[in-house]
Amino acid sequence: MLKKIDASQLKVGMYIHDLSVDWMTHPFVRNRFKISSDDEIRKIIQAGIHDVVIDSDKGLDVQDAPTLAEARAQTEKELTALAQEAPAAPQRVSLGEELKRASVIRHQASGLVRSVMQDARLGKAIEVEQVSPMVQTITESILRNPGALLGMLRIKTKDDYTFLHSVSVCALLVAFCRSRGMDADTTYQAGLGGLLHDTGKALVPDKVLNKPGPLTDEEFLLIKKHPKDGYDILLKSPEIGPIPLDITLHHHERRDGSGYPDKQGEGTISELAQMAAIVDVYDAITADRCYHKGLPAAEALRKIYEWSKFHFNPKYVQEFMRCVGIYPVGTMVLLESGRLGVVVEPHETNLLAPKVNVFFNTKKNVYIKPETVDLSRALGFGGGDKIVRHESPAKWNVDPMRFMALAEA
């Protein structure tokens, strides 16, 4: 049986099923293993891991610990309350219309980040006048319809991950700042920081950066140098202000002091660096890597919500969830009717009732004529259905992104 316990309850002989932290943070080469020494327990706690999931069928038990299902049910209860009080950002154009622009922006921005990283590797200073127009272009797309570019950027391959991750963090930070009512200049500076936040990875050897497997302790230490390396690179460009510098240096800091490079804790990490940390982890854990399958966006948000007790500011996490939605645009969901659909537009006030493009009948295991269903409406008025849960496209061997453009219909 899977149970969730506090890390202080760990004992030698317990079987770890999930370390309950983003896989970029913990010091273990695997996520599931039987604890064989007190040293392993110390490493778990020192890594800032506060609770874990154990499998009592494979190791020692904690009798009064909640089951994983009970813990998830409590999380869903809290998120349901959060979703029903969450205003969505207005949209100026349809998703289908903006997707066409977003595809071009995705390609151009990825190429720009690739060029920036190459220049950094050669020791050249970052030319802000080359980067600035792209931040503005991304911002304008977010203002027209945030779901289009954010949904498009969820598509990454192992070859372009490093570059598209930076574009995603830029776009997500811009959307996050906008949803929190920040002024245009602060939003631009945050976007610039997001686009450049991983510049220090240019100095990480390719064999480590693109290693098709978990990192060793020594390789992990090399990766952990990239915030300071990136900060030093950006310092060569006097046009780059304090906000992008701060985001670059501190996007891996954690509220409990377990982050790096400065082990800043609550009350020390800046507001925008805390926002960047949330965005960075969200985009990273939703991406497929050679050695790690990305989580569905809705599942990633639930993980981050749970981690916010220790690693992130809970207030900012809740505001980020209101920004992107409990079921972000591009998420595949199963409806009570048995149909599969892709979320294309959040509701103005209830994030549990977005517009969904349905395209597949799970009861008959066949594609159906696509149509847009507004879950906030009653049966007979384009609605009459409800989300049961998010689903993995791989489970059904379907591509929900093919059906996003139906939003214009």
C-alpha positions, 0 to 999 in steps of 0.5 A: 500500500502506498502511504505518505509520511513525513521524512522524520518518520523514515527508517532503514528498511522502508521502501521509497516509492516517490521522493515527493520533490522535483527530480532535478533537486534530489541527490539520488540516481533513482526515485524508488529504492529501499532505504539501506542506511541512516546516511540515505535518510540524512541525504533525503532530509538534507536535500530539503525533502520533507515528505515521501511516499512509501510502499508498505508492501515492499518495506516497513510500514507507518501504521497511522500514515494516510494513504496516497489516495487519501492525501491526493483526495485532500489536495483535490478538495483544496484545489476545488475550492481554489479553482472556484474563486479564480478569475481568468485573464481576458483574451483578445483573440481566439486560440486558433488565430493566435496559434498561428503566430505562436508557432512562428514565435516558438521557432524564432525564440528557440533560435535566438536562445540557441544563439545566445548560448553559443555566444556565451560559450564563446565568451561573448557578452549578451547583446540586449538589443537582440534579445529585447524585441523577442521579449516584447513579441512574447509579451504581445502574444500573451496579451492576445491569448496566453493559452496559445503560446503557453500550450505550444511551448509544452511541445519539446524534444530532447534536442531543443529542450534547453532552448525552449525551456528558456522561452517557456519560462519567459512566457510563463513569467510574463503571464504570471506578472500580468495576472498579478497586475505588475506594471509593464516594465517589471513584466518586461524585466521578468520576461528578460530574466526568464529568457536568459535565466539558464545562460550559465548552462552554456558552460556545462559540458554537453555530455553532462547537459544532454546525458541520457540518464540520471546525473552522478553527484559530481555531474549534479554539482556541475549543473548547480554552478549554472546560476552563478555562471549565468549571473557572471555572464550577464554582468558583462552586459551593463544594459541588463538590470537587477531583475534579470540578474536576480532571477538568473542567480536565484531561480533555484533557491527554496523557501526552506533554505535547501536551494542553491547557490546561496541557500536563501530562505524565506524572507530573503528570496525576492518576489520575482525570483520566487515566481521564477522558481515556481515557473522553472520547476513547472516547465521542467517537470512537464517536459519529456527528457531522455531519462524522465517522462514529463508529468501532465500539466495538471499533475505538475500543478498538484505536485507544486501545490504540495511542495509549496508547504516548504519549497515555494511561497504558497500564496504565489503558487496559488496565484500561479495556478489561477494564472495558468488554470487548474487544467491549463490550456492543452491539457487532455481531460476525461469527461463524465460522458466518457469523452476525451477532450483538450482544454482550450479556454478557461472559464472567467471565474470557475477554472473547473469549467473550461471550454474543451474540444472533445474528439474521442469516445473512450467507451467505444475507443474511437475518434468522434466528430470534434466539437467545442463543449463549454463546461459552464453551460447546461445540457442543450446549450453547448455544455452538460458535462464535467471533468473527471480527471486529467488524462495522459495522451500516451495512455490512449495513444492520441495527440490532443494538440491536433484539436486545439485550433477548433477553438475558432469554431 
